[in-house]
Amino acid sequence: MGILQVFTLLGALGMFLYGMNLMSSGLQKAAGDRLRGFLSAMTSNPLKGVLTGLGITTVIQSSSATTVMVVSFVNAGLLTLTQAIGVIMGANIGTTVTAWMVSWLGFKADISLLAVPMMLLGFLFSNSKRDKRRNIGELIVGFCLLFLGLSFMKDSVPDLRQTPEVLAFVSSWSSHGFGSVLLFLAFGTVLTLILQSSSATMAITLIMLSMGWIPFPMACAMVLGENIGTTITANIAASVGNTQAKRAAMSHTIFNVFGVLWALVLYRPFLSLVGWVTENLFGLPNPAAEGFAVVTENSPESTAALYGLSMLHTLFNTINTLLMVWFTGKIAKAVSWIIRAPQNKENEAFRLKYISAGPLATPELSVEQAFEEIIHFAQVSKNGAAYAREAMNESNAEKFETLREKLVKYEEIADRIEYEIATFLNAVSAEEISENTANKIKAMYKIIGELESLGDSGEAISRILSRKNIHRKAFDANAARNLNTMADAVADAYDVMIANLTVARKDELTDIANAYNAEDRLNNLRNNFRDAMIEDIENGNTNYQASVYYMDIINQYERMGDFMINISQDLERGFAKR
């Protein structure tokens, strides 16, 4: 095998992988944010979850993409752990369609002859001004590249039957009984880990089998290994996610490892079942029969081997799902026990919850993900305002200092969250996005800026209170009562803002009259308290320096109301239902 042939083989593999990714990406973009609605509607019970995962993976032709999407949805709080497990099970069945597509089209028909003319159609569609047509064009180009890559791989693989010495060496690895099964299982696992695509590894296995490199039982062992190797993609995606995301990824591993274990225990009977189904369903030789071998390419034996391997892939995942779907609750409990929640709940609240696993497959879904993080950001900001109020009413110096440090920490958290969300939105904006998505992202940039300013106000109140305590000043009963009334109004404004954020996430925001009412209340309170304080100063009824601190806090609370009405206005401009 010459160096040129090696590079051609690697290039063909790269073309196959790129085509698979391009086709999957085009399909996901075409689906857009409808995927979230579909997932939410079809995951009310484990069986529906299985059907959902099967359907989505059948369409987008990538179980890894589906599983990563599900992990991200769990990370974003859009799916529960139990719902995710059902979808992951279905995704494992859906991915078997790829093997059938390759077996039927890639080996029995020279689809590469049609691929080049189809590329012209894909090119024309991909240059359209309409998003839907561009996505379809991307799908067509990806489909063509996939089968062109497969064709080049087949042509680049040497025929070992013409080199008996090499064939004998390869065959020697298949002559160690069950040890060979474990060896090829490990090989399939490692190869999938390297390629990060079970579909690519499956295609390579099909080629090796059709060329007579390896016997049918060893090819089946490779397929079982590929089912273990493919779980690493979701675990990588979840490694930077929250606890629930890690649990969802771990459930994928448990599901596939359990399946491989029972398949190994029943290896010979299972292969006999696969062979019997292939023989009776397609009228082909039994690929699991004693002495079965692929003699020539495109022979009945070659077809039987290809169909048999695809059948094993389908039966394995289908049987495994039928066995495990009734135990989704038990699996959820098991992964919850394996991956424990952090003990420090407070620190858990300070980290990113939803976008830490990175962008989703499409800009539309990524915007959904970022919006969940913004709602979490708003809740963090509200918690900070609650600490400001608590500090305002705390007379113990030590307890006050603890609260002041918390407010400083919350301000730092707000800065960090704003930066992380902005960085995430920058990455989403770099993709091809619709005008509607662009408007949403523009509004979200403004919203996170206002939320960061709310954190600044909370920290500013802590500084004002510190100066008050240093100068040994105190608020009288009336001033304290007014400040708490202002804090109540701010808390209510927070509730209104978070409610508007929640409604806007569902694309159901119609007006923001509630936000204007909350802001008017804060303005009126500020004006009334200011006028009353000026009158007390003129009459000598209050300490002037204490009154300065009092009005500074009142003004900070009124500013917080301004930031919150700005957020609702940004929602109205970018997310209101038209």
C-alpha positions as CSV (number, residue, x, y, z in Angstrom):
1,M,0.0,0.0,0.0
2,G,1.7,3.2,-1.3
3,I,1.9,6.5,0.5
4,L,-0.5,8.1,-2.1
5,Q,-3.0,5.3,-1.4
6,V,-2.8,5.9,2.4
7,F,-3.4,9.7,1.9
8,T,-6.3,9.0,-0.5
9,L,-7.9,6.7,2.1
10,L,-7.5,9.3,4.9
11,G,-8.8,12.0,2.6
12,A,-11.8,9.8,1.6
13,L,-12.5,9.2,5.3
14,G,-12.3,13.0,5.9
15,M,-14.7,13.6,3.1
16,F,-17.1,11.0,4.5
17,L,-17.0,12.6,8.0
18,Y,-17.4,16.1,6.6
19,G,-20.3,15.0,4.4
20,M,-22.0,13.4,7.4
21,N,-21.5,16.5,9.5
22,L,-22.7,18.8,6.7
23,M,-25.8,16.7,6.0
24,S,-26.6,16.6,9.7
25,S,-26.1,20.3,10.2
26,G,-28.3,21.2,7.2
27,L,-31.1,19.0,8.5
28,Q,-30.8,20.6,12.0
29,K,-30.8,24.1,10.7
30,A,-33.8,23.3,8.5
31,A,-35.6,22.1,11.7
32,G,-34.5,25.1,13.6
33,D,-36.1,25.9,17.0
34,R,-38.9,23.5,16.1
35,L,-36.7,20.7,17.5
36,R,-37.2,22.1,21.0
37,G,-41.0,22.1,20.7
38,F,-40.9,18.6,19.3
39,L,-38.8,17.4,22.1
40,S,-41.0,19.0,24.7
41,A,-44.2,17.7,23.2
42,M,-43.0,14.1,22.7
43,T,-41.2,13.3,25.9
44,S,-44.1,13.1,28.4
45,N,-43.3,9.4,29.0
46,P,-40.3,7.1,28.3
47,L,-41.9,5.4,25.3
48,K,-42.6,8.7,23.6
49,G,-39.1,9.8,24.4
50,V,-37.7,6.7,22.6
51,L,-39.9,7.5,19.6
52,T,-38.7,11.1,19.7
53,G,-35.0,10.1,19.8
54,L,-35.6,7.6,17.0
55,G,-37.3,10.1,14.8
56,I,-34.8,12.9,15.3
57,T,-31.8,10.7,14.8
58,T,-33.4,9.1,11.7
59,V,-33.8,12.5,10.2
60,I,-30.5,14.2,11.2
61,Q,-28.5,10.9,10.8
62,S,-26.3,11.4,13.8
63,S,-26.9,9.8,17.2
64,S,-23.9,11.8,18.6
65,A,-25.6,15.1,17.4
66,T,-28.9,14.0,19.0
67,T,-27.2,12.9,22.2
68,V,-25.2,16.1,22.5
69,M,-28.3,18.1,21.8
70,V,-30.2,16.2,24.5
71,V,-27.3,16.8,27.0
72,S,-27.4,20.5,26.2
73,F,-31.2,20.6,26.7
74,V,-30.8,18.9,30.1
75,N,-28.1,21.4,30.9
76,A,-30.5,24.2,29.9
77,G,-33.3,22.8,31.9
78,L,-35.5,22.1,28.9
79,L,-35.6,18.3,29.5
80,T,-35.6,16.3,32.7
81,L,-33.1,13.5,33.2
82,T,-35.8,10.8,32.8
83,Q,-37.0,12.4,29.6
84,A,-33.4,12.6,28.3
85,I,-32.8,8.9,28.9
86,G,-35.7,7.9,26.8
87,V,-34.6,10.1,23.9
88,I,-31.0,8.7,24.1
89,M,-32.4,5.2,23.9
90,G,-34.3,6.1,20.8
91,A,-31.3,7.8,19.3
92,N,-29.4,4.6,19.4
93,I,-32.0,2.9,17.3
94,G,-32.2,5.9,14.9
95,T,-28.5,5.8,14.2
96,T,-28.8,2.3,12.7
97,V,-30.5,3.8,9.6
98,T,-27.1,5.1,8.5
99,A,-25.7,1.5,8.3
100,W,-28.7,0.5,6.2
101,M,-28.3,3.5,3.9
102,V,-24.7,2.7,3.4
103,S,-25.4,-1.0,2.8
104,W,-28.2,-0.4,0.3
105,L,-26.9,2.7,-1.5
106,G,-23.2,2.8,-1.0
107,F,-22.4,-0.8,-1.9
108,K,-25.2,-2.0,-4.1
109,A,-25.6,1.1,-6.3
110,D,-22.9,3.4,-7.6
111,I,-24.5,6.5,-6.2
112,S,-21.3,8.4,-6.7
113,L,-22.3,8.7,-10.4
114,L,-25.3,10.8,-9.3
115,A,-23.4,12.6,-6.5
116,V,-21.5,15.0,-8.8
117,P,-24.5,16.2,-10.8
118,M,-26.4,16.5,-7.5
119,M,-23.6,18.8,-6.2
120,L,-24.6,21.4,-8.8
121,L,-28.2,21.4,-7.3
122,G,-26.8,21.7,-3.8
123,F,-24.5,24.5,-4.9
124,L,-27.4,26.4,-6.4
125,F,-29.6,26.0,-3.3
126,S,-26.8,26.9,-1.0
127,N,-26.4,30.3,-2.7
128,S,-30.0,31.2,-2.3
129,K,-31.0,34.2,-0.2
130,R,-33.6,32.2,1.6
131,D,-32.4,30.4,4.8
132,K,-34.6,27.3,4.1
133,R,-33.1,26.8,0.6
134,R,-29.5,27.3,1.8
135,N,-30.1,24.6,4.5
136,I,-31.5,22.2,1.9
137,G,-28.4,23.0,-0.3
138,E,-26.1,22.2,2.6
139,L,-28.0,18.9,3.1
140,I,-27.6,17.9,-0.5
141,V,-23.9,18.8,-0.6
142,G,-23.4,16.8,2.6
143,F,-25.2,13.8,1.2
144,C,-23.1,13.9,-2.0
145,L,-19.8,14.2,-0.1
146,L,-20.8,11.3,2.2
147,F,-21.2,8.9,-0.7
148,L,-18.3,10.2,-2.7
149,G,-16.1,9.7,0.4
150,L,-17.5,6.2,0.8
151,S,-16.8,5.4,-2.9
152,F,-13.2,6.7,-2.6
153,M,-12.7,4.7,0.6
154,K,-13.8,1.5,-1.1
155,D,-11.5,2.2,-4.1
156,S,-8.5,3.0,-1.8
157,V,-8.7,0.0,0.4
158,P,-6.3,-2.7,-1.0
159,D,-7.7,-6.2,-1.9
160,L,-6.0,-8.4,0.6
161,R,-7.0,-11.5,-1.3
162,Q,-4.3,-10.6,-3.8
163,T,-1.7,-10.5,-1.0
164,P,-2.1,-13.8,0.8
165,E,0.6,-13.0,3.4
166,V,-1.1,-9.9,4.6
167,L,-4.5,-11.6,4.5
168,A,-3.1,-14.4,6.7
169,F,-1.7,-11.9,9.2
170,V,-5.1,-10.2,9.5
171,S,-6.9,-13.5,9.7
172,S,-4.7,-14.7,12.5
173,W,-6.3,-12.1,14.8
174,S,-9.6,-13.8,14.2
175,S,-8.5,-17.3,15.2
176,H,-8.5,-16.9,19.0
177,G,-12.1,-17.8,19.8
178,F,-13.8,-15.5,22.2
179,G,-10.6,-13.6,22.8
180,S,-10.8,-12.4,19.2
181,V,-14.3,-11.2,19.9
182,L,-13.0,-9.1,22.8
183,L,-10.1,-7.9,20.7
184,F,-12.3,-6.6,17.8
185,L,-14.7,-5.1,20.3
186,A,-11.9,-3.1,21.8
187,F,-10.7,-2.1,18.3
188,G,-14.2,-0.8,17.4
189,T,-14.4,1.1,20.7
190,V,-11.0,2.8,20.2
191,L,-11.6,3.5,16.5
192,T,-14.9,5.3,17.4
193,L,-13.1,7.2,20.1
194,I,-10.6,8.5,17.6
195,L,-13.0,9.3,14.8
196,Q,-15.8,10.6,17.1
197,S,-18.3,9.1,14.7
198,S,-19.9,5.6,15.0
199,S,-21.3,6.1,11.5
200,A,-17.8,6.5,10.1
201,T,-16.5,3.5,12.1
202,M,-19.6,1.5,10.9
203,A,-18.8,2.4,7.3
204,I,-15.2,1.2,7.7
205,T,-16.4,-2.0,9.3
206,L,-18.8,-2.6,6.4
207,I,-15.9,-2.0,3.9
208,M,-13.6,-4.4,5.8
209,L,-16.4,-7.0,5.8
210,S,-17.3,-6.6,2.1
211,M,-13.6,-6.9,1.1
212,G,-13.2,-10.2,3.1
213,W,-10.7,-8.7,5.5
214,I,-12.5,-10.0,8.6
215,P,-15.2,-12.6,9.2
216,F,-18.7,-11.8,10.1
217,P,-18.5,-12.6,13.9
218,M,-15.5,-10.2,14.2
219,A,-17.3,-7.4,12.3
220,C,-20.2,-7.9,14.7
221,A,-17.8,-7.5,17.7
222,M,-16.5,-4.2,16.2
223,V,-20.1,-2.9,15.9
224,L,-20.7,-3.7,19.6
225,G,-17.5,-1.8,20.4
226,E,-18.6,1.2,18.3
227,N,-21.7,1.4,20.6
228,I,-19.5,1.9,23.6
229,G,-17.1,4.3,21.8
230,T,-19.9,6.6,20.6
231,T,-20.8,7.5,24.2
232,I,-17.6,9.5,24.7
233,T,-18.9,12.4,22.6
234,A,-21.8,13.1,24.9
235,N,-19.6,12.7,28.0
236,I,-17.1,15.3,26.5
237,A,-20.0,17.7,25.9
238,A,-21.3,17.2,29.4
239,S,-17.9,17.5,31.1
240,V,-18.3,21.3,31.3
241,G,-22.0,21.2,32.0
242,N,-24.0,21.0,35.2
243,T,-24.7,17.9,37.3
244,Q,-27.8,16.9,35.3
245,A,-26.0,17.1,32.0
246,K,-23.2,14.8,33.3
247,R,-25.9,12.4,34.5
248,A,-27.6,12.3,31.1
249,A,-24.3,11.6,29.4
250,M,-23.5,8.9,31.9
251,S,-26.9,7.2,31.3
252,H,-25.9,6.8,27.6
253,T,-22.8,5.0,28.7
254,I,-24.6,2.7,31.1
255,F,-27.3,1.9,28.5
256,N,-24.7,0.9,25.8
257,V,-22.4,-0.9,28.2
258,F,-25.2,-3.0,29.6
259,G,-26.3,-3.9,26.1
260,V,-22.8,-5.0,25.1
261,L,-22.6,-7.1,28.2
262,W,-25.7,-9.1,27.5
263,A,-24.8,-9.4,23.8
264,L,-21.4,-10.8,24.8
265,V,-23.0,-13.3,27.2
266,L,-25.4,-14.4,24.5
267,Y,-23.0,-13.8,21.6
268,R,-23.4,-17.0,19.6
269,P,-27.2,-17.3,20.0
270,F,-27.5,-13.6,19.2
271,L,-25.5,-14.0,16.0
272,S,-27.7,-17.0,15.1
273,L,-30.8,-14.8,15.5
274,V,-29.3,-12.1,13.3
275,G,-28.3,-14.7,10.7
276,W,-31.8,-16.3,10.7
277,V,-33.6,-13.0,10.3
278,T,-31.3,-12.0,7.5
279,E,-31.7,-15.3,5.7
280,N,-35.5,-15.4,6.0
281,L,-36.1,-11.7,5.4
282,F,-33.9,-11.1,2.4
283,G,-33.5,-14.7,1.0
284,L,-29.7,-14.5,1.3
285,P,-27.2,-16.9,2.7
286,N,-27.0,-17.0,6.5
287,P,-24.0,-14.8,7.4
288,A,-23.7,-16.4,10.9
289,A,-23.5,-20.0,9.5
290,E,-20.5,-22.1,10.0
291,G,-18.0,-21.7,7.2
292,F,-19.6,-18.5,5.8
293,A,-17.1,-16.3,4.0
294,V,-17.1,-13.4,1.5
295,V,-15.4,-14.7,-1.6
296,T,-16.0,-11.9,-4.1
297,E,-17.3,-8.4,-3.8
298,N,-20.9,-7.8,-4.8
299,S,-21.6,-11.6,-4.4
300,P,-24.7,-12.9,-2.6
301,E,-22.4,-13.7,0.3
302,S,-21.1,-10.1,0.4
303,T,-24.6,-8.7,0.3
304,A,-25.7,-11.1,3.1
305,A,-22.7,-10.0,5.2
306,L,-23.6,-6.3,4.8
307,Y,-27.3,-6.8,5.5
308,G,-26.5,-9.1,8.4
309,L,-24.2,-6.5,10.0
310,S,-26.8,-3.8,9.6
311,M,-29.4,-6.1,11.0
312,L,-27.2,-6.8,14.0
313,H,-26.8,-3.1,14.6
314,T,-30.6,-2.6,14.5
315,L,-31.6,-5.6,16.5
316,F,-29.0,-4.9,19.2
317,N,-30.2,-1.4,19.8
318,T,-33.9,-2.3,19.5
319,I,-33.7,-5.2,21.9
320,N,-31.6,-3.2,24.3
321,T,-34.1,-0.4,24.3
322,L,-37.0,-2.8,24.8
323,L,-35.2,-4.2,27.8
324,M,-34.1,-0.9,29.3
325,V,-37.0,1.5,28.6
326,W,-39.0,0.2,31.5
327,F,-36.2,1.0,33.9
328,T,-35.5,4.7,33.0
329,G,-36.4,5.7,36.5
330,K,-33.9,3.2,37.9
331,I,-31.2,4.4,35.5
332,A,-31.9,8.0,36.6
333,K,-31.4,7.0,40.2
334,A,-28.3,5.0,39.4
335,V,-26.5,7.9,37.6
336,S,-27.7,10.3,40.3
337,W,-25.9,8.1,42.8
338,I,-22.8,7.8,40.6
339,I,-22.6,11.6,39.9
340,R,-23.4,13.4,43.2
341,A,-24.6,16.9,43.3
342,P,-22.1,19.5,44.7
343,Q,-22.3,19.9,48.4
344,N,-21.9,23.7,48.3
345,K,-25.2,24.8,46.9
346,E,-24.3,28.5,47.1
347,N,-21.2,28.1,44.9
348,E,-23.3,25.9,42.5
349,A,-25.6,28.9,42.0
350,F,-22.7,31.2,41.1
351,R,-21.6,29.2,38.1
352,L,-23.1,29.1,34.6
353,K,-25.9,26.7,34.4
354,Y,-26.9,26.5,30.8
355,I,-24.3,27.6,28.3
356,S,-21.3,26.0,29.8
357,A,-21.6,23.0,27.5
358,G,-21.2,25.3,24.5
359,P,-23.5,26.2,21.6
360,L,-26.1,23.9,20.3
361,A,-26.4,22.6,16.7
362,T,-28.2,25.7,15.4
363,P,-28.2,29.4,16.2
364,E,-31.9,29.3,17.0
365,L,-31.4,26.6,19.7
366,S,-28.3,28.3,21.0
367,V,-30.4,31.5,21.5
368,E,-32.9,29.5,23.5
369,Q,-30.0,28.2,25.6
370,A,-28.5,31.7,26.2
371,F,-31.9,33.0,27.1
372,E,-32.2,30.3,29.9
373,E,-28.9,31.6,31.2
374,I,-30.2,35.2,31.2
375,I,-33.2,34.2,33.2
376,H,-30.8,32.5,35.7
377,F,-28.7,35.7,35.6
378,A,-31.8,37.7,36.5
379,Q,-32.5,35.4,39.5
380,V,-28.9,35.7,40.7
381,S,-29.3,39.5,40.5
382,K,-32.5,39.3,42.5
383,N,-30.7,37.3,45.2
384,G,-28.1,40.0,45.3
385,A,-30.7,42.6,45.9
386,A,-32.1,40.6,48.8
387,Y,-28.7,40.6,50.4
388,A,-28.6,44.4,50.0
389,R,-31.8,44.7,51.9
390,E,-30.6,42.3,54.6
391,A,-27.4,44.3,55.0
392,M,-29.5,47.5,55.2
393,N,-31.3,46.1,58.2
394,E,-28.3,44.5,59.9
395,S,-27.0,46.2,63.1
396,N,-24.4,43.6,64.0
397,A,-21.0,44.7,62.6
398,E,-19.7,41.2,62.0
399,K,-22.9,40.0,60.2
400,F,-23.0,43.2,58.2
401,E,-19.4,42.6,57.0
402,T,-20.4,39.1,55.8
403,L,-23.3,40.5,53.9
404,R,-21.1,43.2,52.4
405,E,-18.6,40.6,51.2
406,K,-21.5,38.7,49.6
407,L,-22.6,41.8,47.7
408,V,-19.1,42.4,46.4
409,K,-19.0,38.7,45.3
410,Y,-22.4,39.0,43.6
411,E,-21.1,42.1,41.7
412,E,-18.1,40.0,40.5
413,I,-20.4,37.2,39.6
414,A,-22.6,39.6,37.5
415,D,-19.5,40.8,35.6
416,R,-18.4,37.2,34.9
417,I,-21.8,36.0,33.8
418,E,-22.2,39.0,31.5
419,Y,-18.8,38.3,29.9
420,E,-19.6,34.6,29.4
421,I,-23.0,35.2,27.9
422,A,-21.6,37.9,25.6
423,T,-18.8,35.6,24.5
424,F,-21.4,32.8,23.8
425,L,-23.5,35.2,21.8
426,N,-20.5,36.3,19.8
427,A,-19.9,32.7,18.8
428,V,-23.6,32.3,17.8
429,S,-23.5,35.6,15.8
430,A,-20.6,34.3,13.8
431,E,-23.0,31.6,12.3
432,E,-25.5,32.2,9.5
433,I,-28.5,33.6,11.4
434,S,-31.9,34.9,10.3
435,E,-33.0,38.6,10.8
436,N,-35.3,37.5,13.7
437,T,-32.4,35.7,15.5
438,A,-30.2,38.7,14.9
439,N,-32.8,41.0,16.6
440,K,-33.0,38.6,19.5
441,I,-29.3,38.5,20.0
442,K,-29.1,42.4,19.8
443,A,-31.7,42.6,22.6
444,M,-29.9,40.0,24.7
445,Y,-26.7,42.0,24.6
446,K,-28.5,45.0,26.0
447,I,-30.3,42.9,28.6
448,I,-27.1,41.4,30.1
449,G,-25.6,44.9,30.2
450,E,-28.6,46.1,32.3
451,L,-28.4,43.0,34.6
452,E,-24.7,43.7,35.2
453,S,-25.6,47.3,36.1
454,L,-28.1,45.9,38.6
455,G,-25.2,44.1,40.3
456,D,-23.3,47.4,40.4
457,S,-26.2,49.0,42.2
458,G,-26.3,46.3,44.8
459,E,-22.6,46.7,45.5
460,A,-23.0,50.5,45.5
461,I,-25.6,50.2,48.3
462,S,-23.1,48.1,50.4
463,R,-20.5,50.9,50.0
464,I,-23.0,53.5,51.1
465,L,-24.0,51.4,54.2
466,S,-20.3,50.9,55.0
467,R,-19.7,54.7,55.0
468,K,-22.7,55.1,57.2
469,N,-21.4,52.6,59.7
470,I,-17.9,54.1,59.7
471,H,-19.3,57.6,60.6
472,R,-21.6,55.9,63.2
473,K,-24.8,57.2,61.7
474,A,-28.1,55.5,61.9
475,F,-31.4,55.8,60.2
476,D,-34.4,56.7,62.3
477,A,-37.5,54.5,62.3
478,N,-39.3,56.5,59.6
479,A,-36.3,56.4,57.3
480,A,-35.8,52.6,57.9
481,R,-39.4,52.0,57.1
482,N,-39.2,54.0,53.8
483,L,-36.1,52.2,52.8
484,N,-37.8,48.8,53.3
485,T,-40.8,50.1,51.3
486,M,-38.4,51.0,48.5
487,A,-36.8,47.5,48.8
488,D,-40.3,45.9,48.6
489,A,-41.0,47.8,45.4
490,V,-37.6,46.8,43.9
491,A,-38.4,43.1,44.8
492,D,-41.8,43.4,43.1
493,A,-40.1,45.0,40.0
494,Y,-37.7,42.0,39.9
495,D,-40.6,39.6,39.9
496,V,-42.3,41.5,37.0
497,M,-39.0,41.6,35.0
498,I,-38.4,37.8,35.5
499,A,-42.0,37.1,34.6
500,N,-41.6,39.1,31.4
501,L,-38.3,37.2,30.6
502,T,-40.1,33.9,31.1
503,V,-43.0,34.8,28.9
504,A,-40.7,36.2,26.2
505,R,-38.7,32.9,26.2
506,K,-42.0,31.2,25.1
507,D,-42.5,33.9,22.4
508,E,-45.7,35.0,24.1
509,L,-44.9,38.5,25.3
510,T,-47.6,40.9,24.1
511,D,-47.1,44.0,26.3
512,I,-45.0,45.3,29.2
513,A,-47.7,47.4,31.0
514,N,-46.7,45.6,34.3
515,A,-43.1,46.8,34.0
516,Y,-44.2,50.4,33.4
517,N,-46.5,50.2,36.5
518,A,-43.6,48.8,38.6
519,E,-41.3,51.6,37.4
520,D,-43.9,54.3,38.0
521,R,-44.3,53.0,41.6
522,L,-40.5,53.3,42.2
523,N,-40.4,56.8,40.7
524,N,-43.3,58.0,42.8
525,L,-41.8,56.5,46.0
526,R,-38.5,58.2,45.3
527,N,-40.1,61.6,44.7
528,N,-42.3,61.3,47.8
529,F,-39.4,60.2,50.1
530,R,-37.1,62.9,48.7
531,D,-39.6,65.7,49.2
532,A,-40.3,64.5,52.8
533,M,-36.6,64.3,53.5
534,I,-35.9,67.8,52.2
535,E,-38.7,69.1,54.4
536,D,-37.2,67.3,57.5
537,I,-33.8,68.8,56.8
538,E,-35.3,72.3,56.5
539,N,-37.1,71.8,59.8
540,G,-34.0,70.4,61.5
541,N,-35.8,67.1,62.2
542,T,-33.0,64.8,60.9
543,N,-29.2,64.4,60.8
544,Y,-28.0,65.9,57.5
545,Q,-25.2,63.3,56.9
546,A,-27.6,60.4,57.7
547,S,-30.1,61.9,55.3
548,V,-27.4,62.0,52.5
549,Y,-26.8,58.2,52.9
550,Y,-30.6,57.7,53.0
551,M,-31.2,59.5,49.7
552,D,-28.2,57.8,48.1
553,I,-29.8,54.4,48.8
554,I,-33.2,55.6,47.6
555,N,-31.6,56.8,44.4
556,Q,-29.8,53.5,43.9
557,Y,-33.1,51.7,44.3
558,E,-34.7,54.0,41.7
559,R,-31.8,53.4,39.3
560,M,-32.4,49.6,39.7
561,G,-36.0,50.3,38.6
562,D,-34.7,52.1,35.5
563,F,-32.4,49.1,34.6
564,M,-35.4,46.7,34.9
565,I,-37.7,48.8,32.8
566,N,-35.0,48.9,30.2
567,I,-34.8,45.1,30.2
568,S,-38.6,44.8,29.6
569,Q,-38.3,47.4,26.8
570,D,-35.5,45.4,25.2
571,L,-37.7,42.3,25.4
572,E,-40.5,44.2,23.8
573,R,-38.3,45.2,20.9
574,G,-36.6,41.8,20.3
575,F,-39.0,39.2,21.6
576,A,-42.5,40.5,21.5
577,K,-45.1,38.4,19.8
578,R,-45.9,40.0,16.5
